[in-house]
Amino acid sequence: MFSKGQIIFGVLFFIVFTVIIAFTYRKDLKLHKRFYAGSIWILIAFIAFILFIVTIKLFFKA
């Protein structure tokens, strides 16, 4: 399905992209802690809302 060159490119792209993202995140870590403190609660609320919707869907499906 994919040629050998495409697979090599995909793997190398993924590795380089991951390294760059990790380096950038670590460089901006102080800013993240300052400006995004408490944002974990937004993530938790979002996940809880999605789980609530899935639960309601499964409840009314049966």
ZISUL-V249388 format. One record per residue. N is the residue number from 0. SS is DSSP state (H for helix, E for strand, C for the rest). OMEGA is omega in radians with two decimals (999 if undefined). D_FIRST is the distance of its C-alpha to the first C-alpha in whole Angstrom. Layout:
n | ss | omega | d_first
N | SS | OMEGA | D_FIRST
N | SS | OMEGA | D_FIRST
This chain:
n | ss | omega | d_first
0 | C | 3.08 | 0
1 | C | 3.08 | 4
2 | C | -3.13 | 7
3 | H | 3.13 | 10
4 | H | 3.12 | 12
5 | H | 3.11 | 10
6 | H | 3.11 | 10
7 | H | 3.12 | 14
8 | H | -3.13 | 14
9 | H | 3.14 | 13
10 | H | 3.13 | 15
11 | H | 3.11 | 18
12 | H | 3.13 | 19
13 | H | -3.12 | 19
14 | H | -3.11 | 22
15 | H | 3.13 | 23
16 | H | 3.14 | 23
17 | H | 3.13 | 25
18 | H | -3.13 | 27
19 | H | 3.13 | 29
20 | H | 3.13 | 29
21 | H | 3.13 | 31
22 | H | -3.14 | 33
23 | H | 3.13 | 34
24 | H | -3.13 | 35
25 | H | 3.13 | 37
26 | H | -3.09 | 39
27 | C | -3.03 | 39
28 | H | 3.13 | 40
29 | H | 3.12 | 44
30 | H | 3.13 | 43
31 | H | -3.13 | 41
32 | H | -3.10 | 44
33 | H | -3.00 | 47
34 | H | -3.07 | 45
35 | C | 3.08 | 43
36 | C | 3.13 | 45
37 | C | -3.13 | 45
38 | H | 3.09 | 42
39 | H | 3.14 | 40
40 | H | 3.07 | 43
41 | H | 3.10 | 41
42 | H | 3.12 | 38
43 | H | 3.12 | 39
44 | H | 3.13 | 41
45 | H | 3.13 | 38
46 | H | 3.11 | 36
47 | H | 3.12 | 39
48 | H | 3.11 | 39
49 | H | 3.11 | 35
50 | H | 3.09 | 36
51 | H | 3.12 | 40
52 | H | 3.13 | 38
53 | H | 3.13 | 35
54 | H | 3.13 | 38
55 | H | 3.14 | 40
56 | H | -3.14 | 37
57 | H | -3.14 | 37
58 | H | -3.10 | 41
59 | H | 3.10 | 42
60 | H | -3.08 | 39
61 | C | 999 | 41
